[in-house]
Amino acid sequence: MGSGDLTGSGGPGRGRPVGSKVALVTGAGSGIGRAVALELAEAGWSLVLAGRRADALAGTARLAGGSALTVRTDVTRPEEVDGLFAAVRDHFGRLDLLFNNAGTFGPAVPVEELAYEDWRTVVDTNLTGAFLCAQAAFRLMRAQRPQGGRIINNGSVSAHVPRPHSIAYTATKHAMTGLTKSLSLDGRRYSIACGQIDVGNAATEMTERMSAGILQADGQVRAEPVMDAADVARTVRHMASLPLEANVQFATVMATAMPYIGRG
């Protein structure tokens, strides 16, 4: 666990500048997570950055101005998620936004060749990890005063249509939609809003193969257009900026010319 510069001293909330809201970003060490963290920092949010690589989190914190709290976390481990949210509570006293972003593609292999261990890795990271973080956020947001907060889940266009050889990833992203809807419903009475952003071909380390050439539904391999991850981050910033009386339930942000509309 590490932290940047702290504001104030003593007791919960000591690390939060007066008037600022607190956002937790998982998978914050690179890609969309880093882009969203930087966008929220620019908007004046206090940040908690979570991920498995401490050095990558430190890099994001430096880019965000150095004042973020960084907590090395494997979201598949309940005890580490509990430790993460305890750090949020102890350091800031509350949580206003969870961007549930940590995820993995898994190997792109035919369904009959997918190893059980690889299936479990994708499900544990993308679905169970998202649930554990959402559950912990829900508990904190329900108990805090003022009550409430917002959860934004990172879905995918694969929450709507699959790519070839993506059964584990696609299954988890379909499940993410159910998680989003259930959290949105159950959170109403506690002023907890939950929405989902479905992303298509943001340029990150995870999507480098898109521009190099990727298997299409017709069996051909073709390069696909990508977009800047900053465009995703600006959409998350908008979703996060709404009052809790308003919610973007689902948003899709994608490279305009990617083969999604009409895929197959």
N, C-alpha and C positions, 0 to 999 in steps of 0.2 A: 504494500500500500504506500502511496506517496501523495504529497499535496504541494500546491504552489503557495503563493502569498495568501495569508489569511487576513480577514478584516475583523477587528474587534477581538475580544477575549472572553473566555469563560462561558460554559453552558451551550446548549443547542442554539444554532443560528449564528454562532460567532463567525462563520466563514461566509456569510451572505451579506453583501452590501444592502443597506436600507432601501427597500422598494424593489429590489430585484427578485425575479422568480428563479426557481431552481429546476434545472433540467438534467436528467440522467440519460446518457447515450450509451447503448451497448454496442460492441463491435466498433468502438470509436477509434481504433488505431490506424485505420486506413479506409479508403473507398468512400462509400456513401456515409458511413458513420463519421468519418473525419470531416467530410464536407458539411454535414449537418451541424456538427459541433462548432465549426468555424462560423457558420451562418448565425447560429444562436448566440455565440459570443459577441458577434458584431451587433446583434440586437439587444445586448445588455443582460442576457441570462447568465446566472451563475451555473457553472458546469460541474457535473460528475462524469468522468470518462471511465468506462469499464471495458475490459477485453483481456485476452489471454497473454498478450505480449507487453510487458511493462515498458520496454524501450519504445515501442510504437505509440503507446499512450502518452509517454513523455514527449514524443515528437508532436503529437496533436496538441498537447497542453502548451508547448512553446509557441506553436503557430497561433493558438487562441489567446495569447497574451500572457501565459504563464500562471494564471490564477486558478486554474481548474484543479479539482480534487481527482486524482487518478487512483483507481482501485483495480489491481489485477484480479480478474474473475473468470472462471470457467462456468458459464451459465448452465451447463449440464449437471453441475454439482449443487444440490440444495444447500449444503452448508456454506458454500462460497457465495451463493446468492443471498443467503441470510446475512452473511458478513458484509456484503456490499450495501444492503439496505440499512443495516445498523450503522455503517459509516455515514451514509446520507443523513440519517436521523440525528446522529451525534454531532455531525459537523455543521449541518445547515438547519436542522430543526423541522424541515418539511420537504416535500417534493411536489412540484407543480406539473412536471412533464416527464414521462418515460417514453423515449424513442426506442422501441423494441426492434433492434436492427441486427443483432448477431445472427449469422447464418453461414451455411456452406452448401455448395452444389453437390458434392459427392462425385464419384467416378461416372463418366458418360459411357455406360456399357449396356448391352441388351439386358432385358429384365431377367432372362434365364441365367445370366452370368454375374448378376449382382450378389456379392457376398453379404451374408447376414450381418457381419460386423460393419460393413459400409452402410447398409440400410439403417442400422441402429445409430451410427454416428450422425447421419443426416437428421433422423427423427429426433434424437436426443437434443441436438443443437437447435434446429429450426423450430420445432414444435414444443418439446418439453422445456427447453430453455426459455422460450418466449412465455410459456405458461408460468413457470416459476417466477420470472421477473414481474409479469403482470400481476400475479397473485400477491407478491410482496409489495408492489406498488399500491395495489388495491387496499391492502391492510393499512399501509401508512397514510394514504389519502383519506381513507374513511375515518381514521382516528385523529387526524390533525385538525387544527383550528386556525383559520377558516377551513372547513371541510371541503374536500374535492380536489380535482386535478384532471389531467388529460393523459391518455395513453395513445400513442400512435404506433401501430404495428407496420413493419415493413413487409408487405406482401410481395407480389410479383405478377407480371402478366401470366405467369404460369399458374396463378390462382384461377385463371379462366381457361387457358388452353395449354397443353403440354408441348414440349419439344420431344423429338425422338430421344430415347435412351435417358430419360430423366424421371423415372417413376418415383424415386424416393423424394426428390426435390419437389416435384409437382404435387405429390400427395400431401406433403407438409404445407405447401402454400395454399392448397385448397382448405386444409384444416385450419390454417391461420385465419381464413375468412370466417369460419365458424367461431373461432376464439374471439375475434373482433366483435361479432354480433352478440355473443353471449355476454362479454364484458360491457358492451354498450347498454344492453338491457339491464343487467344486474347493477350497473353503476348509476342508473338514473336517480335512485332515491338518495344517493350520497354525493350528488353533483360530480360524478366521475364520468367524463366523456371519453369515448374510445372510437378512433377512426383508423383507417388503413390506407396506405399509399402503395399502389401497385406500380412497380418500376419495370421499364423495358429498355435494356441495352444502355444503361449508364456506363460510361467509360471508367472502369476500375481495374484493379489487379485481377479480380474474379472474372472479368468479362473480356480479357485480352484475346481469347480465342474467337470472339465474335468478328473482330476486324481481320483476323487471320484466315477465317473460313470455318464454318460450322455446319454440321449435318442438318439438312432440311427434311421436311416431311416427304418430299418426293424422292428422297435418296441421294440427291446431289449435295455437294459441299460448296457453300458460297459464303463469301464475306458479307457481313451485315453492317449497316450504319449504326453508329453509337452517338450518344449525346454526353454533354458535360455533366458530371455528378452535381455540380453547383446548381443546375437547373432543378434537380430533385430537392436539394437543400432549401432552395427558395420556396418551394411548395410546402415543405414541412414547416418552414418558418411561418408561412401564412396560416396553416392549420393550427399551429401552436399559439398564434397570436389572438385567436378568436376568444370571446368571453365564453365561459362554460355553459351559457345558455344557448350557444350555437356550436354545431359540429359538422365538419366535413366527414361524412360516414365512409365514403370510398372515393379515392382519386386515382387516376391513372396518368402517369407521366412517362413518355416513351420517345425514343428516337422516331422522328416523323415518318421516315421511309423504311423502318424495319418491317419485316414480313410477319406482322401480327394480325392486322385487319386483313382477313382473307387468307390467314395461314392455312397451309395444307393444300 
